[in-house]
């Protein structure tokens, strides 16, 4: 118990003193995950809105597939991306394996279905509510997508934040495609796993505290945005 208390005290000291190794890992994690979220949002939000408002043969199958991909095992994603980026894979010529870019690709594959599925649910509710108004001003179903995306922007932010929460906590896929290389692809989750196995509990706990704080901030932001959106809807 005393060793744990000592390690925890040392970990807070590392955070407050601005330990260079610690904050380099944190900044790399944020850069990778935020980039992945931005790319996934550009793909997932319009895709979710399209599935919400459009009517075509096979739509329901596509919806089911995207919902199923929300639970895609990270290690499977890591393996597939690894095979695509390896020297013998179709994208091997790009030499992206064991780089931050490879980790971004893996996270995009993981979180795009989450953002698309959640945004489809949000836009579908808005489409049902405003369908008659949108049709009365001459907007087609596809033409209504930008309007619905803008009107649901606060609720859609919760979908984006959910994707970020999944990305920042991911370990299986990024360790496969990134290789956990020091000062190159070592992010918070992979560092925690490595440092714990090495017995370096101070660094592992410091990273764990920061990761926990990020999770709390994301959840608080989701609650705050959701409450604000509800108040706006009732105003």
KEKE-3310 file (N, C-alpha, C; in steps of 0.2 Angstrom, whole numbers, plus 5000, padded with zeros to 4 digits):
npx = (5004:5010:5020:5012:5005:5017:5021:5010:5011:5023:5019:5010:5019:5027:5017:5014:5027:5029:5035:5046:5046:5034:5024:5027:5022:5009:5005:5007:4998:4986:4987:4987:4974:4965:4967:4962:4949:4944:4945:4937:4925:4922:4919:4910:4899:4892:4889:4881:4870:4866:4861:4851:4841:4839:4831:4833:4836:4842:4847:4843:4851:4864:4863:4862:4875:4884:4880:4884:4898:4901:4905:4917:4931:4946:4959:4957:4955:4967:4975:4970:4973:4987:4990:4987:4996:5008:5024:5021:5008:4994:4996:5009:5020:5019:5025:5020:5018:5021:5021:5015:5004:4999:4993:4983:4975:4971:4963:4953:4946:4941:4932:4924:4912:4906:4903:4896:4884:4878:4876:4867:4856:4853:4850:4840:4829:4827:4824:4812:4805:4805:4802:4790:4791:4803:4801:4791:4797:4804:4815:4825:4827:4841:4846:4842:4851:4862:4856:4850:4861:4867:4857:4856:4868:4873:4869:4876:4889:4890:4891:4903:4912:4910:4917:4930:4932:4933:4944:4955:4957:4960:4970:4973:4973:4982:4994:4998:4999:5007:5018:5023:5034:5047:5047:5041:5029:5023:5010:4998:4990:4997:5009:5006:5003:5016:5025:5019:5021:5035:5037:5038:5029:5027:5027:5017:5006:5005:5002:4990:4982:4980:4974:4962:4957:4955:4945:4935:4933:4928:4916:4909:4908:4900:4888:4885:4884:4873:4863:4862:4858:4845:4839:4839:4831:4819:4817)
npy = (4994:5006:5007:5009:5021:5029:5028:5034:5047:5051:5050:5061:5071:5070:5074:5087:5093:5094:5084:5079:5067:5061:5071:5071:5059:5060:5071:5066:5056:5063:5070:5060:5054:5065:5069:5057:5057:5069:5065:5054:5060:5068:5058:5050:5058:5064:5052:5045:5054:5053:5040:5041:5049:5045:5033:5018:5002:4990:4998:4995:4984:4990:4999:4990:4983:4994:4997:4985:4985:4994:4987:4982:4972:4979:4973:4965:4975:4981:4970:4969:4982:4981:4971:4977:4988:4982:4976:4967:4970:4978:4992:4993:5000:5013:5014:5015:5008:5006:5019:5035:5039:5026:5022:5032:5029:5016:5020:5028:5018:5011:5021:5027:5020:5021:5035:5037:5028:5033:5047:5044:5040:5052:5061:5055:5056:5070:5072:5066:5075:5087:5085:5088:5102:5104:5098:5107:5119:5115:5107:5093:5076:5073:5086:5091:5087:5095:5105:5098:5093:5104:5109:5099:5100:5101:5089:5081:5083:5076:5063:5064:5066:5054:5046:5051:5047:5033:5032:5038:5029:5017:5003:4990:4990:5000:4996:4986:4991:5002:4998:5002:5011:5019:5037:5038:5030:5028:5029:5034:5023:5012:5014:5013:5000:4994:5000:4996:4982:4983:4987:5000:5010:5023:5031:5024:5026:5040:5042:5035:5043:5055:5050:5046:5058:5064:5056:5059:5072:5072:5064:5073:5084:5078:5077:5090:5096:5089:5092:5106:5106:5100:5110:5120:5115:5115:5128)
npz = (5000:5004:4994:4983:4986:4986:4973:4966:4971:4966:4952:4951:4953:4942:4932:4936:4936:4922:4915:4902:4894:4898:4893:4880:4875:4878:4870:4857:4857:4858:4846:4836:4839:4838:4825:4818:4822:4816:4803:4802:4806:4795:4786:4792:4797:4786:4779:4789:4789:4776:4775:4784:4778:4765:4754:4748:4739:4748:4759:4772:4775:4774:4785:4795:4794:4797:4810:4816:4814:4823:4834:4831:4833:4840:4838:4827:4817:4818:4813:4800:4794:4796:4787:4775:4775:4776:4769:4759:4756:4748:4749:4753:4747:4751:4763:4776:4788:4805:4809:4814:4805:4801:4813:4814:4803:4807:4818:4812:4804:4815:4822:4813:4809:4822:4823:4811:4813:4825:4821:4811:4818:4825:4815:4808:4817:4817:4804:4803:4810:4804:4791:4783:4783:4776:4764:4760:4756:4745:4746:4741:4747:4748:4747:4759:4768:4772:4779:4790:4796:4801:4809:4819:4825:4838:4845:4836:4839:4851:4846:4839:4850:4856:4847:4849:4862:4861:4852:4859:4869:4864:4861:4856:4841:4838:4843:4836:4822:4825:4832:4844:4846:4854:4856:4843:4840:4852:4862:4874:4879:4875:4881:4894:4896:4892:4902:4914:4913:4914:4927:4930:4938:4941:4929:4922:4930:4930:4916:4916:4925:4917:4906:4912:4916:4904:4899:4908:4905:4892:4894:4902:4893:4884:4891:4894:4882:4877:4886:4884:4870:4872:4880:4870:4861:4867:4869)
capx = (5000:5014:5023:5007:5005:5023:5021:5005:5013:5028:5016:5007:5025:5029:5012:5015:5033:5030:5040:5046:5044:5027:5020:5028:5018:5002:5004:5007:4991:4981:4988:4984:4967:4961:4967:4958:4942:4942:4944:4931:4919:4921:4916:4904:4893:4888:4886:4875:4864:4863:4857:4845:4836:4838:4827:4835:4836:4849:4848:4843:4857:4870:4863:4864:4882:4887:4879:4888:4905:4903:4908:4923:4937:4952:4964:4955:4956:4974:4978:4968:4977:4994:4991:4986:5002:5015:5028:5018:5001:4993:4999:5016:5024:5019:5030:5017:5018:5025:5021:5008:4999:4996:4989:4977:4971:4967:4958:4948:4942:4937:4928:4920:4906:4902:4900:4890:4878:4875:4873:4861:4850:4851:4847:4833:4824:4826:4821:4805:4802:4805:4801:4785:4794:4809:4798:4787:4802:4807:4821:4825:4830:4848:4847:4840:4856:4866:4851:4849:4867:4868:4852:4858:4876:4875:4869:4881:4895:4891:4893:4910:4915:4910:4922:4936:4933:4935:4950:4960:4958:4962:4977:4975:4975:4988:5001:4999:5001:5012:5024:5025:5041:5049:5047:5039:5023:5021:5005:4997:4988:5003:5014:5004:5004:5023:5028:5017:5025:5042:5037:5038:5022:5026:5025:5011:5000:5004:4998:4983:4978:4979:4969:4956:4955:4952:4938:4930:4931:4924:4909:4906:4907:4894:4882:4884:4881:4867:4859:4862:4854:4838:4836:4838:4825:4812:4816)
capy = (5000:5012:5008:5012:5028:5033:5028:5039:5053:5052:5051:5068:5075:5070:5078:5094:5096:5094:5079:5079:5060:5060:5075:5070:5054:5063:5075:5061:5052:5068:5072:5054:5053:5071:5068:5052:5060:5074:5062:5050:5064:5070:5053:5047:5062:5064:5045:5044:5058:5050:5034:5043:5053:5042:5027:5014:4995:4988:5003:4992:4980:4994:5001:4984:4982:4999:4996:4979:4987:4998:4983:4978:4971:4983:4969:4963:4981:4982:4965:4971:4988:4979:4967:4982:4992:4978:4976:4962:4972:4983:4999:4993:5004:5019:5013:5019:5004:5008:5027:5038:5038:5020:5022:5036:5025:5011:5023:5030:5012:5009:5025:5030:5017:5024:5042:5036:5025:5038:5052:5042:5040:5059:5064:5052:5059:5077:5071:5064:5080:5093:5082:5092:5109:5104:5097:5113:5124:5113:5103:5086:5072:5074:5093:5093:5084:5100:5108:5093:5092:5110:5109:5094:5100:5100:5082:5077:5084:5070:5057:5065:5065:5047:5043:5052:5043:5027:5032:5039:5023:5011:5000:4984:4991:5005:4993:4981:4995:5007:4995:5005:5013:5025:5043:5038:5028:5026:5033:5033:5016:5007:5016:5011:4993:4993:5003:4992:4976:4984:4989:5008:5012:5030:5034:5021:5029:5047:5042:5033:5049:5059:5047:5046:5065:5065:5052:5063:5078:5070:5063:5080:5088:5075:5078:5097:5098:5086:5097:5112:5104:5099:5117:5124:5112:5117:5135)
capz = (5000:5004:4987:4978:4988:4984:4965:4965:4973:4961:4946:4951:4953:4935:4928:4938:4934:4915:4913:4894:4891:4899:4889:4873:4874:4878:4864:4852:4858:4856:4839:4832:4840:4835:4817:4816:4824:4811:4796:4803:4806:4788:4782:4796:4798:4779:4778:4793:4787:4770:4777:4788:4774:4759:4753:4742:4740:4752:4764:4779:4776:4775:4791:4800:4794:4800:4817:4818:4814:4829:4839:4828:4838:4838:4836:4820:4813:4818:4809:4793:4792:4795:4781:4770:4774:4776:4762:4754:4755:4742:4751:4756:4744:4754:4769:4782:4794:4811:4809:4817:4800:4802:4819:4812:4798:4811:4822:4808:4803:4821:4824:4808:4810:4828:4821:4806:4816:4830:4817:4807:4823:4827:4809:4807:4822:4815:4797:4804:4813:4799:4784:4779:4782:4771:4757:4758:4753:4739:4747:4741:4753:4748:4748:4766:4772:4775:4784:4795:4799:4804:4815:4824:4826:4845:4846:4832:4843:4856:4842:4838:4856:4858:4843:4852:4868:4858:4849:4864:4874:4860:4862:4852:4834:4837:4845:4830:4817:4827:4835:4851:4845:4858:4853:4837:4839:4858:4864:4881:4881:4874:4886:4901:4895:4893:4908:4919:4913:4916:4934:4930:4939:4941:4922:4920:4934:4927:4910:4918:4928:4912:4902:4916:4916:4897:4899:4912:4901:4886:4896:4904:4887:4881:4895:4894:4875:4877:4890:4880:4864:4874:4881:4864:4857:4871:4870)
cpx = (5004:5018:5018:5006:5011:5023:5016:5007:5018:5025:5013:5013:5027:5024:5013:5021:5034:5035:5040:5044:5036:5022:5021:5023:5010:5000:5003:5000:4986:4981:4985:4977:4963:4961:4962:4950:4940:4941:4938:4925:4917:4918:4910:4898:4889:4885:4880:4869:4861:4859:4851:4839:4834:4834:4829:4836:4843:4851:4849:4849:4863:4869:4865:4871:4886:4886:4883:4895:4906:4906:4914:4928:4943:4957:4963:4957:4963:4977:4976:4972:4984:4995:4991:4993:5008:5018:5024:5011:5001:4996:5006:5021:5024:5023:5027:5017:5023:5026:5015:5003:4996:4991:4982:4973:4967:4962:4952:4943:4938:4931:4923:4913:4902:4899:4895:4884:4875:4872:4867:4855:4848:4847:4841:4828:4822:4823:4814:4801:4801:4804:4796:4788:4799:4806:4794:4791:4806:4813:4820:4827:4837:4850:4845:4846:4860:4862:4851:4855:4868:4863:4853:4865:4877:4875:4874:4888:4896:4893:4901:4914:4916:4916:4929:4937:4936:4942:4956:4962:4960:4969:4978:4977:4981:4994:5003:5002:5007:5018:5026:5032:5042:5050:5045:5031:5020:5016:5003:4995:4993:5008:5012:5005:5011:5026:5025:5020:5032:5043:5038:5031:5021:5023:5018:5005:4999:5000:4991:4979:4976:4973:4962:4953:4952:4946:4933:4928:4927:4917:4906:4904:4900:4888:4880:4881:4874:4861:4857:4857:4846:4835:4835:4832:4818:4811:4811)
cpy = (5006:5013:5011:5019:5032:5033:5034:5046:5056:5054:5058:5073:5076:5074:5085:5097:5096:5090:5078:5072:5059:5064:5074:5064:5056:5067:5071:5058:5057:5070:5066:5054:5059:5071:5063:5054:5064:5070:5058:5054:5067:5065:5051:5051:5063:5057:5043:5048:5055:5044:5036:5046:5049:5035:5023:5007:4993:4992:4999:4988:4984:4997:4996:4983:4988:4999:4990:4981:4992:4994:4979:4978:4975:4979:4966:4969:4982:4977:4967:4977:4986:4975:4972:4986:4988:4978:4972:4964:4977:4990:4999:4998:5011:5020:5017:5014:5006:5016:5029:5038:5032:5019:5026:5032:5019:5014:5025:5024:5010:5014:5028:5026:5019:5030:5041:5033:5030:5044:5050:5042:5047:5062:5061:5055:5066:5077:5070:5070:5086:5091:5087:5099:5109:5103:5103:5118:5121:5109:5096:5082:5073:5081:5095:5091:5090:5104:5104:5093:5098:5111:5104:5094:5099:5093:5078:5078:5078:5064:5058:5063:5058:5043:5044:5048:5036:5027:5033:5034:5017:5009:4994:4985:4995:5001:4988:4985:5000:5004:4997:5007:5019:5031:5044:5036:5026:5031:5031:5026:5011:5008:5013:5003:4991:4994:4998:4985:4977:4986:4996:5011:5019:5033:5031:5025:5037:5047:5040:5039:5053:5056:5047:5053:5066:5062:5056:5069:5077:5068:5069:5084:5085:5077:5086:5099:5095:5090:5103:5111:5103:5106:5121:5121:5114:5124:5138)
cpz = (5000:4997:4982:4980:4985:4976:4963:4966:4968:4954:4945:4950:4945:4931:4930:4936:4926:4912:4905:4891:4892:4894:4882:4871:4874:4872:4858:4852:4856:4848:4834:4833:4837:4828:4815:4817:4818:4804:4797:4803:4799:4784:4785:4796:4791:4778:4782:4791:4780:4771:4781:4783:4767:4759:4747:4744:4743:4758:4771:4780:4777:4782:4797:4800:4798:4808:4820:4818:4820:4835:4836:4832:4836:4835:4829:4815:4812:4813:4801:4790:4791:4789:4775:4769:4774:4769:4757:4753:4750:4743:4754:4753:4747:4761:4775:4788:4799:4811:4812:4812:4800:4807:4818:4808:4802:4815:4818:4806:4809:4822:4819:4808:4816:4826:4816:4809:4821:4826:4813:4812:4824:4821:4807:4811:4819:4808:4798:4807:4808:4792:4780:4778:4776:4764:4755:4755:4748:4740:4745:4747:4753:4749:4755:4771:4776:4781:4790:4799:4803:4810:4820:4826:4833:4847:4842:4836:4848:4852:4840:4844:4858:4854:4846:4858:4866:4856:4854:4868:4870:4861:4857:4845:4834:4839:4839:4824:4818:4829:4841:4851:4849:4854:4846:4837:4846:4861:4871:4883:4880:4879:4893:4901:4896:4899:4914:4919:4915:4924:4935:4932:4940:4934:4920:4924:4931:4921:4911:4921:4922:4907:4905:4915:4909:4896:4902:4908:4895:4888:4899:4899:4884:4884:4895:4887:4874:4880:4886:4874:4866:4876:4875:4860:4861:4871:4864)
residu = (UNK:UNK:UNK:UNK:UNK:UNK:UNK:UNK:UNK:UNK:UNK:UNK:UNK:UNK:UNK:UNK:UNK:UNK:UNK:UNK:UNK:UNK:UNK:UNK:UNK:UNK:UNK:UNK:UNK:UNK:UNK:UNK:UNK:UNK:UNK:UNK:UNK:UNK:UNK:UNK:UNK:UNK:UNK:UNK:UNK:UNK:UNK:UNK:UNK:UNK:UNK:UNK:UNK:UNK:UNK:UNK:UNK:UNK:UNK:UNK:UNK:UNK:UNK:UNK:UNK:UNK:UNK:UNK:UNK:UNK:UNK:UNK:UNK:UNK:UNK:UNK:UNK:UNK:UNK:UNK:UNK:UNK:UNK:UNK:UNK:UNK:UNK:UNK:UNK:UNK:UNK:UNK:UNK:UNK:UNK:UNK:UNK:UNK:UNK:UNK:UNK:UNK:UNK:UNK:UNK:UNK:UNK:UNK:UNK:UNK:UNK:UNK:UNK:UNK:UNK:UNK:UNK:UNK:UNK:UNK:UNK:UNK:UNK:UNK:UNK:UNK:UNK:UNK:UNK:UNK:UNK:UNK:UNK:UNK:UNK:UNK:UNK:UNK:UNK:UNK:UNK:UNK:UNK:UNK:UNK:UNK:UNK:UNK:UNK:UNK:UNK:UNK:UNK:UNK:UNK:UNK:UNK:UNK:UNK:UNK:UNK:UNK:UNK:UNK:UNK:UNK:UNK:UNK:UNK:UNK:UNK:UNK:UNK:UNK:UNK:UNK:UNK:UNK:UNK:UNK:UNK:UNK:UNK:UNK:UNK:UNK:UNK:UNK:UNK:UNK:UNK:UNK:UNK:UNK:UNK:UNK:UNK:UNK:UNK:UNK:UNK:UNK:UNK:UNK:UNK:UNK:UNK:UNK:UNK:UNK:UNK:UNK:UNK:UNK:UNK:UNK:UNK:UNK:UNK:UNK:UNK:UNK:UNK:UNK:UNK:UNK:UNK:UNK:UNK:UNK:UNK:UNK:UNK:UNK:UNK)
# end
